[in-house]
Structures are given as C-alpha cells and as structure tokens.
Amino acid sequence: MSFELKDIKGLGVKSAEKLKAGGIESVEKLAQLSVEELSKVEGIGKGSAKKYIEGAKTLLNSSKEESISKTEEKDKKDEEQEAIAKEEKDVEEELKRLEKKREKLKEQSIKKGDFVLVKMTGRSEKGHIFQVSSPEDAKKAGIYDEKKDKQGFYTPEFVIVGKSGFVIEGINEILETMTFFEKKSVRIPPTKAFGKREAQKIDRMAIQRFKKLNEGKPPELGQTYVNKKGQRGTVTRIVQGRVIIDYNHPLAGQNLEYNLEVIDKIEEFDKKLARFIELRMPGAKADQFKIKFEPKKKSIEIEIPQMHQFNQGLLMFKFGLAMDLQNYLDGMIDTVKFLEVFEKPKIPETPTPEPEQNQNHEHKHDDNKSDESNKEKK
C-alpha cells in the first residue's frame, strides 16, 4: 500500500507543499530523514520536523503490521485448509484400505489364533439383552446409556480365536466354523456359557454379621458383595434377619442366544498392542501412551500417561497387560517395562513487590500534602 504525505497525522496540505518544495515527495523518504535534515527545509521548525518524521514512521509501521497480520491470517487459513484436505485424504485412503482388506477377507475362514473383532448381541433365555456391540444396536434394544457410550462400552469384542478369557467357550467354538463377515445366530447351552447354577454357591448370613463385614452398612437388594476369598456375589433376598448372597454368575443355568458377525482381522503389531491396552484399561486411548519397542531385545517400554497414574486398578492393568504381551504376541516380547514420569508443576511467576522504603516515602509524601492542606485551612 502506498501513502501520500497528507496521510500523515498532523501534517496539513500547506506543510506537505513545503516538504515537496524541499524535495521530499514521499512518506518513505520523510521517515528516513533526521530532525536536523528536515528542519533545513524552509518553513519547517525542529518541533514540526520531529512530529512529521514520527508520523511517517508510525504510518509505515502500521501498514507493515497490517500487512503482516493479513499475511499471517492468510497463512493460518491456508494451513487449516491443508489440514482439512489432508484429513479428508487420510479418511479416503483409510476407507479404500478397509475396502481392499474387506475384499481380501471376504469368505475367508477364521482360524484358531486369529486376532478378530466380533460384533455381537447377547440375549438371555428370558429375553433380556445383556450385551451389544454398537450404539445403534443398544438404541434398538432400548438399553442405550450415553454415559456407557462415552466410556466406549458399545464396541465390537476383541477376541483371539481359541484362547480363553476373551469370550465364552461356546462362542469360541462357533467362531472357528465361521468366515469373515458371515452373520450367524446361535444358541449356547449353560455348560458352554456361564455354567450351571450351583446350590453351594448360595450363602446365607445374619444381617448383623453382613453389616460388620460391609463397613457397617446394611444390605440392599441387588447390591454386589465381595467376600474374603474375592468371590463376587449378589444380594438376592433379605428375609427373617438373614441375607441371601448368590455367587453364581447372573446368567448361570441359562441358554443364551447370540447374533454374531466377525467384522475385522487385526494383523499389525501396533494395532494388536493398542487393543490390549484398551482392553485392560477401559476408557483409555492407546495413543495416550508413549511406546518404545526394541524387537532385537524383545523388550517394550510403556509410559503411563499422568491422567492414569492414580488409577486404582493400575497395578492390575500393568500385570495383565504384561501377561497379554508375553503370552499372545508369538514370542515377540519377553520384557515389559512400565515408566511413570512425575514432572514438577510450573509455578506462575508473581510480580515483585515494590521496595518498602518507596512505600514509606509515598506515605510520607502524602502526609506532607495533608500538613500543607491543614496549614492552608488555618
């Protein structure tokens, strides 16, 4: 942007004509002069010279700052557009990759030891839906809970086919007979699900004893109770001064119906690792953890994010994850190290207080003013 002399604040038309007569025809040239040089122009004093030079510099600087600001704004918009374009490209490439993978897996038989994701809906013989793998299915079943959704509750099940501890025995056996993306409805008997109901797993105790073992709190129907052996039971009845606690699984003794579909196969090491982390710590995101893997040493170091360092289940998380990595990753890992970093919090700087003597001086000055005011009144 180009400026004329008249654009300078405080510089009138007549002064502009004097400057032009003295050979100063541009704002840029004026800004480069010293007060002594400008005051040599006829009709321009030193005070006016200083004022005009400062005005020229201010005008040019404001123009420069405005130009920089516009450039920065344009660069920011360009960066945002580039980021959006990159994200869209990444999403498009991921969709293509998934489609290609889907075509490769289609009608391929599922084998023992495969790492898979299984979409499932589980229903008891009484018609109660107790498990769903997506928010949409939960809404259809009328059991959707927004809080559970945010915690990642409605997700496909991560399963290592043929390995216990991921799904019940009956589903494990069925998966080995399926192909990828095949949909199957099955009925699982109690012996292949949560077992038969056993009378010896039902306990009775006096209410007073229950309160003593339950931190003085009285029993409530449906509450979970954990005994000294670590067994988890449910309070099913409170009658005649006694509490009935059932340690059978809530679905024990029932035939269960499942709708199953294997929707993906996990083959990459980092994705398997991410699944183990999120399985062992529900609600956590694998990308929050810093991972250092040394294949030759068969060693992996996992840094726990600060947000999870005070998790009550952290010890069990570390123990369980270490066992998973050592047992299920084909001998790739022998040593698992966990790192917890505690950084010193940054303390904001506080302004330095004024020296006490200055404050005393100010008070003394105010006192003098007060004395002078009193003298005037007298």
Stockholm file with secondary structure:
# STOCKHOLM 1.0

chainA/1-378         MSFELKDIKGLGVKSAEKLKAGGIESVEKLAQLSVEELSKVEGIGKGSAKKYIEGAKTLLNSSKEESISKTEEKDKKDEEQEAIAKEEKDVEEELKRLEKKREKLKEQSIKKGDFVLVKMTGRSEKGHIFQVSSPEDAKKAGIYDEKKDKQGFYTPEFVIVGKSGFVIEGINEILETMTFFEKKSVRIPPTKAFGKREAQKIDRMAIQRFKKLNEGKPPELGQTYVNKKGQRGTVTRIVQGRVIIDYNHPLAGQNLEYNLEVIDKIEEFDKKLARFIELRMPGAKADQFKIKFEPKKKSIEIEIPQMHQFNQGLLMFKFGLAMDLQNYLDGMIDTVKFLEVFEKPKIPETPTPEPEQNQNHEHKHDDNKSDESNKEKK
#=GR chainA/1-378 SS CCCCGGGSTTCCHHHHHHHHHTTCCSHHHHHHSCHHHHTTSTTCCHHHHHHHHHHHHHHHHHHHHHHHHHHHHHHHHHHHHHHHHHHHHHHHHHHHHHHHHHHHHTTCBCCTTCEEEEEEEEECTTSCEEECSSHHHHHHHTCCCHHHHHTTCSSCEEEETTCTTSSCHHHHHHHTTCBTTCEEEEEECGGGTTCCCCGGGEEEEEHHHHHHHTTTCCCCTTCEEECTTCCEEEEEEEETTEEEEECSCTTTTCCEEEEEEEEEECCSHHHHHHHHHHHHSTTCCGGGSEEEEETTTTEEEEEECGGGTTCTTHHHHHHHHHHHHHHHSTTCCSEEEEEECCCCCCCCCCCCCCCHHHHHHHHHHHHHHHHHHHHHHC
#=GC SS_cons         CCCCGGGSTTCCHHHHHHHHHTTCCSHHHHHHSCHHHHTTSTTCCHHHHHHHHHHHHHHHHHHHHHHHHHHHHHHHHHHHHHHHHHHHHHHHHHHHHHHHHHHHHTTCBCCTTCEEEEEEEEECTTSCEEECSSHHHHHHHTCCCHHHHHTTCSSCEEEETTCTTSSCHHHHHHHTTCBTTCEEEEEECGGGTTCCCCGGGEEEEEHHHHHHHTTTCCCCTTCEEECTTCCEEEEEEEETTEEEEECSCTTTTCCEEEEEEEEEECCSHHHHHHHHHHHHSTTCCGGGSEEEEETTTTEEEEEECGGGTTCTTHHHHHHHHHHHHHHHSTTCCSEEEEEECCCCCCCCCCCCCCCHHHHHHHHHHHHHHHHHHHHHHC
//
